[in-house]
Amino acid sequence: MDGIEEKDRLWLNLMNADGMFGQQLIGYFDETTLGFDWAYDGRVNQSNNYVSFYSIAGNEKYKIQARPSFDPSDIVPLGYFSAVTGEFTIGIDKKEGIFNLEETPIYVEDKEMNIIHNLKESPYTFTTNYGRFENRFVLRYTDAALGNPDFETLDSSVSVASNHGELLIKSHIENIEDVIVYDILGRQLFESKNIANNNFTASNISNSKQTLIVKIKLANGFTVSRKIIL
């Protein structure tokens, strides 16, 4: 509506295919702080929910967190609890103010998988064990942590395929340094180091056909992750 200024607010959802759902709100205001702000912040309800999704500041966990005026260098730690093991997605439910601007990207960084994903392009899908996790994800508004301005080019230059039970990897720019393969529960099934080649092939990784996560470290330190059925 004319005359009403939108606040800089972002709603994030955590959900799975079975309908388990958690939501949090992060907002930026001139008058709020990184501490607890009465009438703005809402702490996490510690009840035994099947899933909980929240942000972290200091020793506090928030379902609703008000932070100082927006700064694109801000990094917000995200935590979650899941009573089940499986696949979840993190996505944008609603955005207002500065988050609607094309020049304001919204990234989630998965520190476990070395992935920074633009949530404005699509939700981020990951697998998790059950339990509480508070060091895996952060919300951020720049991809600078990758340390390489051409990360999209490097990411797209690596192809992963399966052929009759064999894992086939090709990197068109950098040599492949290390390859680690996990199942969807995060258990390591295979590892090969010091490959120093643009091509890599491995077999007998899994005894049965299943979805696997392949982490490929390139010679320049860049890490690519792919999900594949092998």
C-alpha positions as MATLAB code, in Angstrom:
seq = 'MDGIEEKDRLWLNLMNADGMFGQQLIGYFDETTLGFDWAYDGRVNQSNNYVSFYSIAGNEKYKIQARPSFDPSDIVPLGYFSAVTGEFTIGIDKKEGIFNLEETPIYVEDKEMNIIHNLKESPYTFTTNYGRFENRFVLRYTDAALGNPDFETLDSSVSVASNHGELLIKSHIENIEDVIVYDILGRQLFESKNIANNNFTASNISNSKQTLIVKIKLANGFTVSRKIIL';
ca = [
       0.000    0.000    0.000;
       1.167    3.555   -0.761;
       2.606    5.366    2.214;
       3.426    2.201    4.135;
       7.095    1.253    4.191;
       7.837   -2.455    4.226;
      10.102   -3.711    6.982;
      13.281   -5.650    6.154;
      11.998   -9.087    7.162;
      12.641  -12.639    5.984;
      10.704  -15.814    6.809;
      12.537  -19.160    6.358;
      10.982  -22.631    6.382;
      12.470  -26.012    7.233;
      10.355  -28.955    6.043;
      10.341  -32.499    4.742;
       8.114  -34.560    2.447;
       6.149  -35.970    5.410;
       4.865  -32.535    6.416;
       7.266  -31.872    9.295;
       7.661  -28.095    9.393;
       9.463  -25.313   11.248;
       9.571  -21.589   10.502;
      11.597  -18.632   11.726;
      11.655  -14.896   11.112;
      14.701  -12.639   10.889;
      14.238   -8.864   10.686;
      16.472   -5.796   10.561;
      15.541   -2.553   12.322;
      17.356    0.689   13.150;
      16.323    0.499   16.801;
      17.168   -3.138   17.644;
      20.352   -4.907   18.744;
      22.012   -8.334   18.719;
      20.823   -8.776   22.304;
      17.263   -9.536   23.393;
      14.927   -6.717   22.337;
      11.631   -6.646   24.218;
       8.550   -6.566   21.931;
      10.686   -7.618   18.960;
      12.452  -10.909   19.688;
      10.779  -14.249   20.309;
      12.725  -17.074   21.926;
      12.378  -20.726   20.912;
       9.700  -22.731   22.687;
      11.571  -25.663   24.250;
       8.609  -28.051   23.879;
       9.171  -31.468   22.328;
       8.348  -30.644   18.711;
       9.298  -33.090   15.964;
      11.177  -30.294   14.191;
      12.387  -26.869   15.288;
      14.127  -24.171   13.238;
      15.674  -21.047   14.741;
      18.475  -18.473   14.616;
      21.178  -17.998   17.230;
      22.682  -14.854   18.776;
      25.009  -15.234   21.726;
      23.501  -17.854   24.016;
      19.937  -17.228   22.840;
      17.850  -19.184   20.336;
      15.181  -17.230   18.469;
      12.107  -18.101   16.409;
      11.838  -14.352   15.798;
      15.070  -12.367   15.841;
      15.396   -8.602   15.360;
      18.903   -7.475   14.405;
      20.404   -3.998   13.804;
      20.010   -2.204   10.460;
      20.698   -4.446    7.467;
      24.345   -4.963    6.524;
      25.112   -7.244    3.535;
      28.137   -8.625    5.416;
      25.918   -9.909    8.254;
      26.068  -13.639    9.020;
      23.304  -15.298   11.058;
      23.915  -18.743   12.623;
      20.953  -21.089   12.111;
      20.073  -24.087   14.271;
      17.549  -26.894   13.983;
      16.248  -29.954   15.764;
      14.822  -32.993   13.993;
      13.328  -36.042   15.645;
      13.887  -38.075   12.464;
      16.656  -38.894   10.015;
      16.083  -38.005    6.372;
      15.896  -35.317    3.703;
      14.808  -31.746    4.472;
      14.660  -28.462    2.569;
      15.369  -24.899    3.684;
      13.457  -22.302    1.680;
      12.062  -18.772    1.674;
       8.432  -18.490    2.750;
       8.085  -14.702    2.528;
      10.340  -11.663    2.187;
       9.860   -7.927    2.604;
      11.770   -4.693    2.160;
      15.399   -4.992    1.143;
      15.031   -8.743    0.567;
      12.747   -8.067   -2.400;
      15.509   -6.169   -4.206;
      17.249   -8.069   -6.995;
      20.653   -6.894   -5.720;
      20.092   -8.541   -2.310;
      20.819  -12.271   -2.666;
      19.887  -14.635    0.166;
      22.279  -17.528    0.750;
      22.327  -20.463    3.123;
      25.802  -21.856    3.801;
      26.071  -25.566    4.584;
      29.392  -25.796    6.425;
      29.280  -29.576    6.526;
      29.037  -29.870    2.744;
      31.023  -26.702    1.846;
      28.082  -25.343   -0.158;
      26.750  -21.776   -0.373;
      23.306  -21.893   -2.001;
      21.201  -18.984   -3.276;
      17.725  -19.430   -1.760;
      16.237  -16.919   -4.199;
      16.940  -19.416   -6.968;
      15.579  -22.519   -5.220;
      15.193  -24.156   -1.785;
      18.228  -26.023   -0.444;
      17.857  -29.790    0.081;
      20.052  -31.727    2.507;
      20.078  -34.916    4.557;
      20.406  -35.085    8.319;
      20.552  -37.481   11.217;
      18.099  -36.944   14.049;
      19.175  -34.601   16.821;
      20.035  -30.941   17.387;
      22.484  -29.153   15.076;
      23.706  -25.592   15.643;
      27.005  -25.385   13.766;
      26.017  -26.552   10.275;
      24.092  -23.655    8.677;
      24.413  -19.871    8.484;
      22.305  -17.307    6.666;
      24.355  -14.814    4.673;
      23.987  -12.233    1.908;
      27.311  -12.658    0.105;
      29.079  -15.681   -1.341;
      32.542  -14.216   -0.628;
      33.399  -17.069    1.776;
      34.075  -19.316   -1.186;
      37.228  -17.295   -1.813;
      36.861  -17.546   -5.587;
      34.832  -15.114   -7.700;
      34.386  -17.776  -10.393;
      32.838  -20.400   -8.100;
      29.809  -20.877  -10.382;
      32.122  -21.627  -13.310;
      34.149  -24.090  -11.228;
      31.017  -25.780   -9.911;
      29.528  -26.257  -13.373;
      32.859  -27.534  -14.736;
      32.611  -30.746  -12.678;
      30.389  -33.569  -13.936;
      29.450  -36.701  -11.978;
      27.741  -39.732  -13.497;
      27.114  -43.409  -12.851;
      27.514  -46.227  -15.338;
      26.614  -49.808  -14.390;
      27.676  -49.289  -10.770;
      30.773  -47.233  -11.583;
      31.257  -43.645  -10.386;
      32.577  -41.363  -13.131;
      33.888  -37.856  -12.372;
      35.321  -35.334  -14.823;
      36.635  -31.851  -14.003;
      37.139  -29.613  -17.037;
      39.198  -26.873  -15.337;
      40.983  -27.970  -12.155;
      42.488  -31.354  -11.322;
      40.569  -33.563   -8.915;
      42.400  -33.870   -5.589;
      40.169  -35.910   -3.251;
      36.853  -37.779   -3.536;
      34.697  -38.856   -0.588;
      31.350  -40.660   -0.922;
      28.649  -40.702    1.793;
      25.253  -42.338    2.039;
      22.233  -40.139    2.825;
      22.737  -40.759    6.547;
      26.168  -39.155    6.347;
      28.146  -42.403    6.690;
      31.387  -42.473    4.700;
      31.475  -45.320    2.176;
      34.526  -44.452    0.082;
      37.545  -42.152    0.020;
      40.355  -41.538   -2.457;
      43.066  -38.890   -1.956;
      45.863  -37.277   -3.995;
      44.215  -38.120   -7.325;
      45.840  -35.248   -9.308;
      43.889  -35.929  -12.503;
      40.959  -34.426  -14.406;
      39.229  -37.802  -14.590;
      38.337  -40.274  -11.858;
      36.570  -43.646  -11.894;
      35.665  -45.908   -8.971;
      33.627  -49.083   -8.603;
      32.304  -51.336   -5.807;
      31.351  -48.315   -3.675;
      27.937  -49.628   -2.648;
      26.479  -53.107   -2.396;
      22.998  -51.899   -3.365;
      21.563  -49.173   -5.556;
      21.015  -46.056   -3.426;
      21.297  -42.273   -3.332;
      24.810  -41.125   -2.453;
      26.503  -37.780   -1.804;
      29.818  -37.261   -3.587;
      32.234  -34.585   -2.295;
      34.980  -33.637   -4.754;
      37.882  -31.463   -3.646;
      39.721  -29.765   -6.510;
      43.419  -28.870   -6.608;
      42.703  -25.210   -5.767;
      40.812  -26.205   -2.603;
      37.317  -25.665   -4.047;
      34.849  -28.387   -3.027;
      31.934  -29.581   -5.151;
      29.114  -31.763   -3.827;
      26.783  -33.849   -5.943;
      23.906  -36.201   -5.184;
      23.779  -39.308   -7.370;
      22.069  -42.699   -7.560;
      24.694  -45.417   -7.778;
];
